[in-house]
Amino acid sequence: MPKVEEKKKKHIFFLPLMFIGMGLGFLLSGFYENAFIACMFIGMGLGFLLDSLFVVEESKIKIKKVCKASAFALMLLGIVFVLAGVSYLTNLYLITVLKNCLIAFGLIAFGLFIFLKGVEEIKS
């Protein structure tokens, strides 16, 4: 029986957006004290969000159906990173207040993502 090849799916947004955010943060560091970390968080968050919404199959970018639980966990993680980055840029006091909550939500979302991804792999 011939083996059916699966389409190779790639998530390509996280890493480049993180480095773009770091570069922008480096450029803006003369204007904002915490721009490097803030822009890196925003880039990482946008990378998580885009990786949960879009997938590259072979040479085409397609919108992913967000019906998998792991995609929702990845989106939550992206939102946490974007909120952390924006709070770094807008109000440094805000990040000191929200730091523990953002870290906790980020860790929980990442743990859920790993767990749900594993469950989805077992099902398939």
N, C-alpha and C positions, 0 to 999 in steps of 0.2 A: 504494500500500500504506500503510495507516495506521501511524503511528509509535506504538510501544508505549512507554508512559511507565514509567520505572523508579521504584520507590519511593525516596523521599529518605530516606537514612539519616543520622542525626546522632549525633555523639559529644558529649554534653552535660555530662559529669561533671568533666573536668579543671579547667576554669577556675573554676567555683564552689567546688569543694573546695579549690583553691589559696587562694582569697580567704578562705574559712571558716577554713582552717588559719592563714593570716596573722592574722586577727582573733583567733582563740583564742590564738595565740602572743603577740600584743600584750597581751591580757588577762593571760596567765600570766607575762609578762616581769618582773613584780614578785617572783615566787616563784622562777623559774628564770632563770639568766643568759642562756642561749641559746634560750629558748623560742620566740622569733619565727622564727628560721631552722628550728628543729627542727619546729615545727608546720607551717610552710610546706612543708617536705620531706614530712612525713607526708601532708598534704593533696594534694600533687602526686602522690605515690606511689599513694594511694588513687584519685585521679582517673584515673591511667593504668590501674590494675587494673580499675576499674569500666568504663572505656571499652573495655577489651579483652574484657570479659565480657558487657556489655549494649549494645544499640543501640536507638535510638529510630527507629521507622519510622512516619512520619506522626504519629499521636497515641498510639501504643502503645509501651511499653517491652518488648522481647523479649530473652530470653537468647540470646546469640550462640553458635553452635557454634564452639568454639575449635579449628578445624582448620587455620586459616591460619597460616603461619609468622610473619607480621607481628604477629598477635595474641600469640603467644608472646614475641616480642621486646618488645612493649609491656608485657606482664606482667612480664618480667624487669626492665625499666626501672622499673616501679612498685615492685617489691620492693626494688630498690636505693635508691630515694628513701625508702621507709618505713624501711628499715634505717638510712639516714643520719639521718633525723629521730629515731628512737628512740635511736640512739647519742648524738646531741647532748643529748637529755634525760637519759639515764641516766648516762653517764660521758664527760666531755669528753675525757679521755685516750684513750678508745677511738676517738673520731672522728679524733684526730690520727694514730693508728696506721693506721686503715682509710681515711683520706681519699684517698690515691692509688689504692687498689684500687677504692673506690666510684666515684670519678671515671672511672677506666678502664672499669669495667663499665658505667657509665651511658653513656659515649660509644660503647662497642662496641654496646650494646643499641640506642641511638638510631640509629647507623649501620646496623645490621642491619634495624631497622624501616623506615628510608627505602628501603634497597635492596630488601627483600622486598616492600614495598608497591609499588614500581615494577615489579618482576617480575610481581606479581599483576595490575597494571593492563595490562601488555603481553599477558599470557595471555588476559585477558577482552576 
